[in-house]
């Protein structure tokens, strides 16, 4: 979503027509479901509909993206709203990644402790067995 909004905002701010910008963005997006929905939205926009309504119909686009596009269309600042929602989505993604990494740290420490304990036991166990044989 962030790539979609960032690219669309950049294209529109540089004077690319909306329909052409949707064609370009459709080719950039890796997700085929989103690409198909962008293509459907492009066709609706070509027929004269607003940008936000076809994006809202499919349910693929988050409400924040659809709402910001609707506000940008009505206020005449679509490019700025697209760039703003892109920054918001990127910040949310960064926060999610930070939370995930903070949860992964204790798990990694426990796994490393288990590996070290296994190595120590595998070294000490033969030593104890040899000590029993000597007695």
VMD Tcl script that builds the backbone (N, CA, C; Angstrom):
set m [mol new atoms 405]
animate dup $m
set s [atomselect $m all]
$s set {name element resname resid chain x y z} {
  {N N UNK 1 A 0.823 -1.190 0.000}
  {CA C UNK 1 A 0.000 0.000 0.000}
  {C C UNK 1 A 0.866 1.252 0.000}
  {N N UNK 2 A 1.933 1.192 0.774}
  {CA C UNK 2 A 2.822 2.348 0.837}
  {C C UNK 2 A 3.440 2.628 -0.524}
  {N N UNK 3 A 3.859 1.575 -1.208}
  {CA C UNK 3 A 4.442 1.751 -2.548}
  {C C UNK 3 A 3.403 2.322 -3.512}
  {N N UNK 4 A 2.174 1.839 -3.411}
  {CA C UNK 4 A 1.093 2.333 -4.264}
  {C C UNK 4 A 0.868 3.826 -4.048}
  {N N UNK 5 A 0.700 4.219 -2.786}
  {CA C UNK 5 A 0.400 5.623 -2.505}
  {C C UNK 5 A 1.581 6.531 -2.815}
  {N N UNK 6 A 2.791 6.090 -2.496}
  {CA C UNK 6 A 3.975 6.908 -2.759}
  {C C UNK 6 A 4.167 7.116 -4.269}
  {N N UNK 7 A 4.052 6.043 -5.032}
  {CA C UNK 7 A 4.256 6.152 -6.476}
  {C C UNK 7 A 3.157 6.974 -7.132}
  {N N UNK 8 A 1.916 6.737 -6.744}
  {CA C UNK 8 A 0.807 7.492 -7.315}
  {C C UNK 8 A 0.931 8.978 -6.978}
  {N N UNK 9 A 1.282 9.280 -5.736}
  {CA C UNK 9 A 1.463 10.676 -5.346}
  {C C UNK 9 A 2.586 11.352 -6.113}
  {N N UNK 10 A 3.684 10.650 -6.306}
  {CA C UNK 10 A 4.818 11.217 -7.047}
  {C C UNK 10 A 4.445 11.457 -8.501}
  {N N UNK 11 A 3.776 10.491 -9.109}
  {CA C UNK 11 A 3.385 10.647 -10.509}
  {C C UNK 11 A 2.411 11.807 -10.696}
  {N N UNK 12 A 1.418 11.902 -9.818}
  {CA C UNK 12 A 0.442 12.978 -9.943}
  {C C UNK 12 A 1.049 14.346 -9.675}
  {N N UNK 13 A 1.988 14.414 -8.737}
  {CA C UNK 13 A 2.616 15.706 -8.448}
  {C C UNK 13 A 3.533 16.162 -9.580}
  {N N UNK 14 A 3.954 15.231 -10.430}
  {CA C UNK 14 A 4.796 15.593 -11.570}
  {C C UNK 14 A 3.996 15.769 -12.854}
  {N N UNK 15 A 2.679 15.830 -12.746}
  {CA C UNK 15 A 1.847 16.172 -13.888}
  {C C UNK 15 A 1.391 15.018 -14.755}
  {N N UNK 16 A 1.562 13.792 -14.299}
  {CA C UNK 16 A 1.096 12.631 -15.071}
  {C C UNK 16 A -0.421 12.536 -14.900}
  {N N UNK 17 A -1.162 12.334 -15.997}
  {CA C UNK 17 A -2.615 12.185 -15.868}
  {C C UNK 17 A -2.980 10.990 -14.980}
  {N N UNK 18 A -4.138 11.064 -14.354}
  {CA C UNK 18 A -4.543 10.066 -13.370}
  {C C UNK 18 A -4.622 8.662 -13.989}
  {N N UNK 19 A -5.223 8.553 -15.159}
  {CA C UNK 19 A -5.387 7.232 -15.777}
  {C C UNK 19 A -4.021 6.640 -16.125}
  {N N UNK 20 A -3.134 7.455 -16.657}
  {CA C UNK 20 A -1.784 6.991 -16.983}
  {C C UNK 20 A -1.029 6.621 -15.712}
  {N N UNK 21 A -1.212 7.399 -14.652}
  {CA C UNK 21 A -0.551 7.108 -13.380}
  {C C UNK 21 A -1.026 5.770 -12.827}
  {N N UNK 22 A -2.312 5.476 -12.952}
  {CA C UNK 22 A -2.822 4.181 -12.491}
  {C C UNK 22 A -2.241 3.036 -13.312}
  {N N UNK 23 A -2.067 3.251 -14.618}
  {CA C UNK 23 A -1.426 2.221 -15.455}
  {C C UNK 23 A -0.005 1.939 -14.979}
  {N N UNK 24 A 0.740 2.984 -14.691}
  {CA C UNK 24 A 2.131 2.821 -14.246}
  {C C UNK 24 A 2.178 2.141 -12.886}
  {N N UNK 25 A 1.336 2.580 -11.970}
  {CA C UNK 25 A 1.326 2.017 -10.615}
  {C C UNK 25 A 0.924 0.544 -10.656}
  {N N UNK 26 A -0.010 0.208 -11.543}
  {CA C UNK 26 A -0.452 -1.192 -11.670}
  {C C UNK 26 A 0.721 -2.098 -12.046}
  {N N UNK 27 A 1.606 -1.600 -12.873}
  {CA C UNK 27 A 2.752 -2.399 -13.304}
  {C C UNK 27 A 3.838 -2.485 -12.232}
  {N N UNK 28 A 3.865 -1.553 -11.322}
  {CA C UNK 28 A 4.886 -1.535 -10.271}
  {C C UNK 28 A 4.533 -2.478 -9.127}
  {N N UNK 29 A 3.239 -2.601 -8.826}
  {CA C UNK 29 A 2.785 -3.391 -7.684}
  {C C UNK 29 A 2.987 -4.880 -7.972}
  {N N UNK 30 A 3.593 -5.596 -7.018}
  {CA C UNK 30 A 3.870 -7.023 -7.165}
  {C C UNK 30 A 2.651 -7.894 -6.869}
  {N N UNK 31 A 1.770 -7.433 -6.021}
  {CA C UNK 31 A 0.600 -8.200 -5.612}
  {C C UNK 31 A -0.432 -8.202 -6.744}
  {N N UNK 32 A -0.760 -9.379 -7.257}
  {CA C UNK 32 A -1.671 -9.460 -8.397}
  {C C UNK 32 A -3.105 -9.053 -8.036}
  {N N UNK 33 A -3.530 -9.336 -6.813}
  {CA C UNK 33 A -4.873 -8.941 -6.385}
  {C C UNK 33 A -5.008 -7.421 -6.391}
  {N N UNK 34 A -4.026 -6.749 -5.831}
  {CA C UNK 34 A -4.065 -5.290 -5.795}
  {C C UNK 34 A -3.947 -4.729 -7.212}
  {N N UNK 35 A -3.122 -5.339 -8.061}
  {CA C UNK 35 A -2.986 -4.875 -9.440}
  {C C UNK 35 A -4.310 -4.959 -10.192}
  {N N UNK 36 A -5.043 -6.051 -9.980}
  {CA C UNK 36 A -6.340 -6.192 -10.639}
  {C C UNK 36 A -7.323 -5.134 -10.157}
  {N N UNK 37 A -7.295 -4.863 -8.862}
  {CA C UNK 37 A -8.202 -3.851 -8.321}
  {C C UNK 37 A -7.827 -2.457 -8.811}
  {N N UNK 38 A -6.541 -2.195 -8.962}
  {CA C UNK 38 A -6.102 -0.905 -9.511}
  {C C UNK 38 A -6.580 -0.777 -10.955}
  {N N UNK 39 A -6.521 -1.864 -11.699}
  {CA C UNK 39 A -6.987 -1.847 -13.090}
  {C C UNK 39 A -8.487 -1.575 -13.161}
  {N N UNK 40 A -9.262 -2.207 -12.270}
  {CA C UNK 40 A -10.709 -1.951 -12.227}
  {C C UNK 40 A -10.980 -0.489 -11.871}
  {N N UNK 41 A -10.231 0.022 -10.888}
  {CA C UNK 41 A -10.406 1.413 -10.485}
  {C C UNK 41 A -10.044 2.350 -11.638}
  {N N UNK 42 A -8.990 2.015 -12.379}
  {CA C UNK 42 A -8.582 2.835 -13.523}
  {C C UNK 42 A -9.701 2.907 -14.552}
  {N N UNK 43 A -10.346 1.772 -14.796}
  {CA C UNK 43 A -11.451 1.754 -15.755}
  {C C UNK 43 A -12.616 2.609 -15.266}
  {N N UNK 44 A -12.915 2.545 -13.977}
  {CA C UNK 44 A -13.985 3.376 -13.419}
  {C C UNK 44 A -13.630 4.855 -13.488}
  {N N UNK 45 A -12.374 5.176 -13.229}
  {CA C UNK 45 A -11.932 6.578 -13.291}
  {C C UNK 45 A -12.011 7.076 -14.722}
  {N N UNK 46 A -11.673 6.216 -15.667}
  {CA C UNK 46 A -11.749 6.581 -17.086}
  {C C UNK 46 A -13.185 6.915 -17.482}
  {N N UNK 47 A -14.158 6.264 -16.828}
  {CA C UNK 47 A -15.572 6.528 -17.100}
  {C C UNK 47 A -16.070 7.776 -16.393}
  {N N UNK 48 A -15.247 8.393 -15.562}
  {CA C UNK 48 A -15.616 9.662 -14.937}
  {C C UNK 48 A -15.944 9.580 -13.464}
  {N N UNK 49 A -15.743 8.448 -12.832}
  {CA C UNK 49 A -16.021 8.333 -11.399}
  {C C UNK 49 A -14.874 8.915 -10.590}
  {N N UNK 50 A -15.150 9.133 -9.313}
  {CA C UNK 50 A -14.109 9.607 -8.399}
  {C C UNK 50 A -13.086 8.502 -8.156}
  {N N UNK 51 A -11.927 8.876 -7.645}
  {CA C UNK 51 A -10.858 7.895 -7.420}
  {C C UNK 51 A -11.158 7.022 -6.202}
  {N N UNK 52 A -11.672 7.609 -5.147}
  {CA C UNK 52 A -11.833 6.887 -3.880}
  {C C UNK 52 A -12.929 5.825 -3.930}
  {N N UNK 53 A -13.999 6.082 -4.663}
  {CA C UNK 53 A -15.137 5.144 -4.646}
  {C C UNK 53 A -14.788 3.770 -5.213}
  {N N UNK 54 A -14.144 3.653 -6.372}
  {CA C UNK 54 A -13.804 2.304 -6.844}
  {C C UNK 54 A -12.780 1.604 -5.958}
  {N N UNK 55 A -11.915 2.366 -5.310}
  {CA C UNK 55 A -10.939 1.756 -4.409}
  {C C UNK 55 A -11.614 1.236 -3.142}
  {N N UNK 56 A -12.691 1.895 -2.717}
  {CA C UNK 56 A -13.390 1.488 -1.488}
  {C C UNK 56 A -14.283 0.267 -1.724}
  {N N UNK 57 A -14.749 0.062 -2.958}
  {CA C UNK 57 A -15.704 -1.012 -3.234}
  {C C UNK 57 A -15.115 -2.393 -3.004}
  {N N UNK 58 A -13.861 -2.594 -3.332}
  {CA C UNK 58 A -13.292 -3.938 -3.320}
  {C C UNK 58 A -12.875 -4.417 -1.941}
  {N N UNK 59 A -12.607 -3.520 -1.003}
  {CA C UNK 59 A -12.207 -3.910 0.337}
  {C C UNK 59 A -10.743 -4.279 0.465}
  {N N UNK 60 A -9.980 -4.185 -0.619}
  {CA C UNK 60 A -8.553 -4.509 -0.582}
  {C C UNK 60 A -7.759 -3.358 0.029}
  {N N UNK 61 A -8.178 -2.150 -0.260}
  {CA C UNK 61 A -7.459 -0.976 0.221}
  {C C UNK 61 A -7.934 -0.614 1.628}
  {N N UNK 62 A -7.000 -0.315 2.526}
  {CA C UNK 62 A -7.386 0.043 3.902}
  {C C UNK 62 A -8.230 1.320 3.923}
  {N N UNK 63 A -9.105 1.434 4.904}
  {CA C UNK 63 A -9.970 2.618 4.985}
  {C C UNK 63 A -9.190 3.927 5.063}
  {N N UNK 64 A -8.025 3.916 5.731}
  {CA C UNK 64 A -7.264 5.156 5.837}
  {C C UNK 64 A -6.814 5.631 4.457}
  {N N UNK 65 A -6.445 4.708 3.586}
  {CA C UNK 65 A -6.016 5.084 2.238}
  {C C UNK 65 A -7.189 5.655 1.465}
  {N N UNK 66 A -8.325 4.986 1.525}
  {CA C UNK 66 A -9.504 5.440 0.789}
  {C C UNK 66 A -9.970 6.797 1.310}
  {N N UNK 67 A -10.001 6.953 2.628}
  {CA C UNK 67 A -10.453 8.222 3.204}
  {C C UNK 67 A -9.517 9.374 2.865}
  {N N UNK 68 A -8.224 9.132 2.925}
  {CA C UNK 68 A -7.261 10.198 2.601}
  {C C UNK 68 A -7.344 10.569 1.120}
  {N N UNK 69 A -7.563 9.590 0.256}
  {CA C UNK 69 A -7.719 9.894 -1.173}
  {C C UNK 69 A -8.996 10.707 -1.393}
  {N N UNK 70 A -10.083 10.351 -0.701}
  {CA C UNK 70 A -11.332 11.102 -0.841}
  {C C UNK 70 A -11.163 12.538 -0.371}
  {N N UNK 71 A -10.477 12.717 0.744}
  {CA C UNK 71 A -10.230 14.070 1.260}
  {C C UNK 71 A -9.345 14.848 0.289}
  {N N UNK 72 A -8.325 14.193 -0.241}
  {CA C UNK 72 A -7.442 14.856 -1.191}
  {C C UNK 72 A -8.147 15.254 -2.466}
  {N N UNK 73 A -9.064 14.419 -2.936}
  {CA C UNK 73 A -9.835 14.754 -4.135}
  {C C UNK 73 A -10.707 15.972 -3.888}
  {N N UNK 74 A -11.391 15.971 -2.746}
  {CA C UNK 74 A -12.312 17.071 -2.461}
  {C C UNK 74 A -11.588 18.380 -2.181}
  {N N UNK 75 A -10.414 18.294 -1.566}
  {CA C UNK 75 A -9.680 19.515 -1.230}
  {C C UNK 75 A -8.750 19.973 -2.347}
  {N N UNK 76 A -8.527 19.131 -3.345}
  {CA C UNK 76 A -7.635 19.499 -4.440}
  {C C UNK 76 A -6.170 19.263 -4.118}
  {N N UNK 77 A -5.897 18.529 -3.055}
  {CA C UNK 77 A -4.517 18.251 -2.649}
  {C C UNK 77 A -4.277 16.739 -2.613}
  {N N UNK 78 A -4.644 16.072 -3.691}
  {CA C UNK 78 A -4.550 14.621 -3.744}
  {C C UNK 78 A -3.111 14.149 -3.606}
  {N N UNK 79 A -2.179 14.829 -4.267}
  {CA C UNK 79 A -0.776 14.416 -4.210}
  {C C UNK 79 A -0.240 14.473 -2.787}
  {N N UNK 80 A -0.567 15.562 -2.090}
  {CA C UNK 80 A -0.096 15.728 -0.712}
  {C C UNK 80 A -0.705 14.662 0.201}
  {N N UNK 81 A -1.976 14.367 0.018}
  {CA C UNK 81 A -2.633 13.349 0.843}
  {C C UNK 81 A -2.055 11.963 0.569}
  {N N UNK 82 A -1.742 11.658 -0.683}
  {CA C UNK 82 A -1.133 10.371 -1.005}
  {C C UNK 82 A 0.239 10.241 -0.354}
  {N N UNK 83 A 1.020 11.302 -0.409}
  {CA C UNK 83 A 2.337 11.258 0.237}
  {C C UNK 83 A 2.209 11.161 1.754}
  {N N UNK 84 A 1.212 11.825 2.315}
  {CA C UNK 84 A 1.002 11.773 3.767}
  {C C UNK 84 A 0.587 10.367 4.209}
  {N N UNK 85 A -0.334 9.749 3.482}
  {CA C UNK 85 A -0.763 8.398 3.854}
  {C C UNK 85 A 0.374 7.412 3.647}
  {N N UNK 86 A 1.225 7.655 2.675}
  {CA C UNK 86 A 2.390 6.794 2.481}
  {C C UNK 86 A 3.319 6.873 3.689}
  {N N UNK 87 A 3.539 8.078 4.183}
  {CA C UNK 87 A 4.389 8.227 5.378}
  {C C UNK 87 A 3.748 7.542 6.587}
  {N N UNK 88 A 2.432 7.655 6.715}
  {CA C UNK 88 A 1.732 7.015 7.836}
  {C C UNK 88 A 1.875 5.497 7.755}
  {N N UNK 89 A 1.672 4.937 6.558}
  {CA C UNK 89 A 1.790 3.492 6.389}
  {C C UNK 89 A 3.212 3.003 6.647}
  {N N UNK 90 A 4.190 3.776 6.211}
  {CA C UNK 90 A 5.584 3.396 6.461}
  {C C UNK 90 A 5.910 3.441 7.946}
  {N N UNK 91 A 5.375 4.441 8.648}
  {CA C UNK 91 A 5.602 4.524 10.091}
  {C C UNK 91 A 4.950 3.347 10.817}
  {N N UNK 92 A 3.743 2.962 10.400}
  {CA C UNK 92 A 3.074 1.808 11.000}
  {C C UNK 92 A 3.863 0.530 10.756}
  {N N UNK 93 A 4.413 0.399 9.553}
  {CA C UNK 93 A 5.201 -0.788 9.233}
  {C C UNK 93 A 6.482 -0.823 10.072}
  {N N UNK 94 A 7.131 0.326 10.224}
  {CA C UNK 94 A 8.337 0.376 11.050}
  {C C UNK 94 A 8.028 -0.001 12.497}
  {N N UNK 95 A 6.922 0.515 13.024}
  {CA C UNK 95 A 6.539 0.181 14.397}
  {C C UNK 95 A 6.235 -1.309 14.545}
  {N N UNK 96 A 5.563 -1.882 13.556}
  {CA C UNK 96 A 5.253 -3.315 13.611}
  {C C UNK 96 A 6.526 -4.147 13.568}
  {N N UNK 97 A 7.472 -3.755 12.727}
  {CA C UNK 97 A 8.739 -4.480 12.650}
  {C C UNK 97 A 9.541 -4.364 13.947}
  {N N UNK 98 A 9.520 -3.179 14.554}
  {CA C UNK 98 A 10.225 -3.004 15.828}
  {C C UNK 98 A 9.610 -3.885 16.913}
  {N N UNK 99 A 8.265 -3.948 16.949}
  {CA C UNK 99 A 7.602 -4.808 17.930}
  {C C UNK 99 A 7.929 -6.276 17.695}
  {N N UNK 100 A 7.933 -6.677 16.441}
  {CA C UNK 100 A 8.257 -8.062 16.118}
  {C C UNK 100 A 9.682 -8.397 16.523}
  {N N UNK 101 A 10.607 -7.507 16.244}
  {CA C UNK 101 A 12.000 -7.753 16.604}
  {C C UNK 101 A 12.186 -7.768 18.120}
  {N N UNK 102 A 11.453 -6.933 18.830}
  {CA C UNK 102 A 11.574 -6.946 20.290}
  {C C UNK 102 A 11.012 -8.241 20.870}
  {N N UNK 103 A 10.050 -8.853 20.202}
  {CA C UNK 103 A 9.530 -10.151 20.640}
  {C C UNK 103 A 10.475 -11.296 20.258}
  {N N UNK 104 A 11.202 -11.113 19.183}
  {CA C UNK 104 A 12.108 -12.158 18.714}
  {C C UNK 104 A 13.380 -12.254 19.561}
  {N N UNK 105 A 13.807 -11.153 20.158}
  {CA C UNK 105 A 15.048 -11.152 20.937}
  {C C UNK 105 A 15.037 -12.175 22.071}
  {N N UNK 106 A 14.020 -12.212 22.930}
  {CA C UNK 106 A 14.025 -13.223 23.999}
  {C C UNK 106 A 14.005 -14.654 23.459}
  {N N UNK 107 A 13.287 -14.877 22.375}
  {CA C UNK 107 A 13.240 -16.212 21.788}
  {C C UNK 107 A 14.622 -16.621 21.299}
  {N N UNK 108 A 15.324 -15.712 20.654}
  {CA C UNK 108 A 16.674 -16.010 20.156}
  {C C UNK 108 A 17.638 -16.275 21.314}
  {N N UNK 109 A 17.499 -15.528 22.401}
  {CA C UNK 109 A 18.361 -15.743 23.568}
  {C C UNK 109 A 18.106 -17.131 24.154}
  {N N UNK 110 A 16.837 -17.519 24.271}
  {CA C UNK 110 A 16.511 -18.848 24.789}
  {C C UNK 110 A 17.045 -19.951 23.875}
  {N N UNK 111 A 16.923 -19.772 22.567}
  {CA C UNK 111 A 17.460 -20.765 21.632}
  {C C UNK 111 A 18.977 -20.878 21.746}
  {N N UNK 112 A 19.653 -19.763 21.845}
  {CA C UNK 112 A 21.114 -19.793 21.990}
  {C C UNK 112 A 21.501 -20.454 23.311}
  {N N UNK 113 A 20.759 -20.188 24.380}
  {CA C UNK 113 A 21.013 -20.836 25.659}
  {C C UNK 113 A 20.833 -22.342 25.564}
  {N N UNK 114 A 19.819 -22.778 24.845}
  {CA C UNK 114 A 19.592 -24.217 24.671}
  {C C UNK 114 A 20.731 -24.860 23.886}
  {N N UNK 115 A 21.234 -24.177 22.866}
  {CA C UNK 115 A 22.350 -24.706 22.080}
  {C C UNK 115 A 23.600 -24.810 22.950}
  {N N UNK 116 A 23.874 -23.775 23.731}
  {CA C UNK 116 A 25.045 -23.800 24.612}
  {C C UNK 116 A 24.895 -24.895 25.660}
  {N N UNK 117 A 23.714 -25.050 26.232}
  {CA C UNK 117 A 23.492 -26.102 27.231}
  {C C UNK 117 A 23.691 -27.480 26.614}
  {N N UNK 118 A 23.223 -27.683 25.398}
  {CA C UNK 118 A 23.411 -28.955 24.711}
  {C C UNK 118 A 24.895 -29.248 24.501}
  {N N UNK 119 A 25.652 -28.245 24.095}
  {CA C UNK 119 A 27.094 -28.437 23.873}
  {C C UNK 119 A 27.797 -28.765 25.186}
  {N N UNK 120 A 27.464 -28.046 26.246}
  {CA C UNK 120 A 28.092 -28.290 27.547}
  {C C UNK 120 A 27.760 -29.694 28.044}
  {N N UNK 121 A 26.518 -30.097 27.940}
  {CA C UNK 121 A 26.115 -31.438 28.394}
  {C C UNK 121 A 26.795 -32.514 27.555}
  {N N UNK 122 A 26.898 -32.284 26.243}
  {CA C UNK 122 A 27.530 -33.299 25.394}
  {C C UNK 122 A 29.033 -33.415 25.668}
  {N N UNK 123 A 29.653 -32.376 26.193}
  {CA C UNK 123 A 31.073 -32.461 26.560}
  {C C UNK 123 A 31.233 -33.077 27.947}
  {N N UNK 124 A 30.409 -32.681 28.896}
  {CA C UNK 124 A 30.549 -33.146 30.268}
  {C C UNK 124 A 30.060 -34.573 30.482}
  {N N UNK 125 A 29.083 -35.019 29.753}
  {CA C UNK 125 A 28.543 -36.356 29.943}
  {C C UNK 125 A 29.590 -37.448 29.715}
  {N N UNK 126 A 30.399 -37.422 28.662}
  {CA C UNK 126 A 31.449 -38.441 28.519}
  {C C UNK 126 A 32.509 -38.353 29.621}
  {N N UNK 127 A 32.795 -37.156 30.091}
  {CA C UNK 127 A 33.773 -37.008 31.179}
  {C C UNK 127 A 33.248 -37.682 32.440}
  {N N UNK 128 A 31.965 -37.492 32.769}
  {CA C UNK 128 A 31.389 -38.135 33.944}
  {C C UNK 128 A 31.345 -39.651 33.781}
  {N N UNK 129 A 31.063 -40.139 32.592}
  {CA C UNK 129 A 31.049 -41.583 32.349}
  {C C UNK 129 A 32.443 -42.182 32.507}
  {N N UNK 130 A 33.458 -41.477 32.029}
  {CA C UNK 130 A 34.834 -41.959 32.204}
  {C C UNK 130 A 35.201 -41.967 33.683}
  {N N UNK 131 A 34.739 -41.010 34.436}
  {CA C UNK 131 A 35.016 -40.946 35.866}
  {C C UNK 131 A 34.354 -42.132 36.577}
  {N N UNK 132 A 33.173 -42.539 36.147}
  {CA C UNK 132 A 32.512 -43.692 36.743}
  {C C UNK 132 A 33.263 -44.992 36.432}
  {N N UNK 133 A 33.853 -45.086 35.236}
  {CA C UNK 133 A 34.601 -46.286 34.853}
  {C C UNK 133 A 35.877 -46.412 35.674}
  {N N UNK 134 A 36.504 -45.299 35.998}
  {CA C UNK 134 A 37.746 -45.313 36.747}
  {C C UNK 134 A 37.505 -45.769 38.183}
  {N N UNK 135 A 36.413 -45.426 38.787}
  {CA C UNK 135 A 36.107 -45.783 40.174}
  {C C UNK 135 A 35.882 -47.246 40.211}
}
mol reanalyze $m
mol bondsrecalc $m
mol representation Tube
mol addrep $m
